[in-house]
Amino acid sequence: MARAFALTYTYEDDSGNTATHDIHVPTAFSIAQFTEFGRAMADFLDNIVGGLIKSVDLTITADISGLLLNFVDPLSDVEEVGSFQFATADNRAVLVNLPAIDENTVLAGSDDLNQIDGGIAAFITAMETGIAVTGGTISPCDVNEDSIVDTVYARESFRSSGKRR
Amino acid sequence: MPFAVTTRYDFIDAKGKTSFTKIRVPTGFSIAQYLEFILAMCQLIISNIGARITSASITFSISLAGLSLKTVADVLSDVAQKGYFAFSTTTNGFFKRFRIPTFDEANIEADSDVVSEIDVNVAAFIAAMENGVVVTGGTIQPTDERLHDIQSLSEAREVFRRKR
């Protein structure tokens, strides 16, 4: 079923502790309209709280029911990670980790991922050159919107679960 | 300064352990275009992993620049002190409940834990939740998680919870 979009308000008190709450909104509006709403609601909320409103984030959850081959392999483990380091046009590093990487993509006698493997190559191409969408191409970037243009390394690594990937 | 938009992908493996990863993309596209990107990226990721994708989402940071919000937290404000609000929706049995951290004690009725609904600022907030907020080209009416429109306030009181 369709799910509402969520606006998450983050507060900070005078001890520096933070907490959040969500306000849900319908789906049929634009980013500009949600921005208007989020800012107006921040004004209302600021008048009834003692803490600072630190941030407002709009989160939209995609309907993934139509994904193909979205299954769990019996031996999959999110602690086995495909670690990718990309470089942006300004040579800034962007790290992306794919949990439960398929071991078949690791080169024998190495911890390097096989960058000419079909799936890995397609992923790297998408990260470096973007994905075509209706009316344009969306290219992954760093937090400052500097586009990814190159791959520095792609290798297998291991991380304990429960931590940020 | 604009901040990139964050796409997030959540995973579960054969042991039930979960994880996630994030990929940032530039601002300037529509929601429909971002959703196209997310689904295409999901498919690319699936071909390289053994886990199942359980959720994919996109998060936009809304700029608060230019608003006249507080710049310093009130002395003794505490995120553990919350204003609990429960709203009924247009569908019987579905409520939208949330707790607003650092709720101002001045908005609580004396000798009570009830939020004063006649306080002008509280009343304005409740009206916005019940009637929506006018934006360019329409009105955005808050809902519950399942898209049932919020109808009216059911309960509002002060509560205390852990610091999160």
Interface residues (C-beta under 8 A of the other chain):
Chain A: M1 A2 R3 A4 A6 L7 Y9 Y11 E12 D13 D14 S15 N17 T18 A19 T20 H21 D22 I23 H24 V25 P26 T27 F29 S30 I31 A32 Q33 F34 T35 E36 F37 G38 R39 A40 M41 A42 D43 F44 L45 D46 N47 I48 V49 G50 G51 L52 I53 S55 V56 D57 L58 T59 I60 T61 A62 I64 G66 L67 L68 L69 N70 F71 V72 D73 P74 L75 S76 D77 V78 E79 G82 V94 V96 N97 L98 P99 A100 I101 D102 T105 G118 G119 I120 A122 F123 A126 M127 I131 V133 T134 G135 G136 I138 S139 P140 C141 D142 V143 N144 E145 S147 S161 G162 R164 R165
Chain B: M1 P2 F3 A4 F11 I12 D13 A14 K15 K17 T18 S19 F20 T21 K22 I23 R24 V25 P26 T27 F29 S30 I31 A32 Q33 Y34 L35 E36 F37 I38 L39 A40 M41 C42 Q43 L44 I45 I46 S47 N48 I49 G50 A51 R52 I53 S55 A56 S57 I58 T59 F60 S61 I62 S63 L64 L67 S68 L69 K70 T71 V72 A73 D74 V75 L76 S77 D78 V79 A80 K82 G83 K96 F98 R99 I100 P101 T102 F103 D104 E105 N107 D119 N121 V122 A124 F125 A128 M129 V133 V135 T136 G137 G138 I140 Q141 P142 T143 D144 E145 R146 L147 D149 K163 R164
